[in-house]
Amino acid sequence: MKLLASLLMSAALAAPAFPALAAGETPKAAKPDLAKGEASYAAVCVACHAADGNSTIAANPKLAQQHPEYLVKQLQEFKSGKRADPVMQGMAAILSEDDMRNVSWWLASQKAKDGFSKDKDLVALGERIYRGGIQDRNIAACAGCHSPNGAGIPAQYPRLSGQHADYTVKQLVDFRDGKRGNNAQMRDVAAKLNDREVRAVADYIAGLR
């Protein structure tokens, strides 16, 4: 009996000095390092998305103040090829999971700059679709997922307010035409929009704040 007790005590002392993970539980990721995120961003992303994430190139999205979880997901899917883009796939390929997390949380800490609608003939149509959808064609209101002011819902739906209209048009067309396949919900919505409606929604979003 004494021998058994001795063996049990030895085993307990030899056990790892940290709590065991529950079944199916994964270790928590390290806290994002914003300084490293800024350095990685400056080395890889700044040429296309500007120093503070407020891209001045209409074809490249503004990333400042975007939900970090959404950015991480997009970078992972660029890297895997699930979201097809030859330029971004190359950029994401050199980023580790820690790099992606650090960059994304650094971008989320940057203040987004306001954008502006430009086409007064379309912006009213864009507002109607964004806020109310098109009921007779079963097109849902964009505001339902992206919020009335375009702030989105963290970790689920991206921030849209102030985004370049040219970029938004391309994404909606790519969803509609099957070129972007990493979101079935957006693919289904975009499939019901015609070119004029796409431009109208994109222009309205550019002026949201």
C-alpha angles and dihedrals in degrees: 000000000000089000091053092049090049092051092049091051091050092051092050092051091049093053118109114274094235133073118270117250117247118248110289093007118132127206114268116256118250117265111270115263107220094191091055089043091055091048093050091046091051091050099046114014111030098087093064103027103036129243096289100033094261098120115209092197110091093213092055120069127244106244102180114120092007117148105270096218090056091050092050090051092051093048091050091050093047088052094048093043093242087121105044119222120129095207096046093042089058092048094046092047091071094050122092122214089261091050091052092050094046094048093046095051091045090053090048088057093057120094115246117229121228121257131204138229113236109183109071091184093059105032094080091054090047091052092051092051095043094049102032109014120214105289100189089058096040093245110155122225112261089220090067091073104017096041126242093279095042095251092129126207114287116253092002113051125023128241109258106173114122094006117152109268092220091057093046091049091053093050093049092048091047090051091047094048095044095247091118110048106165097099120047094187093057091043090057094048095046092048089070097051124092124215095266092050091048091053091046095052092045093051092048091050090052090063098042117118 
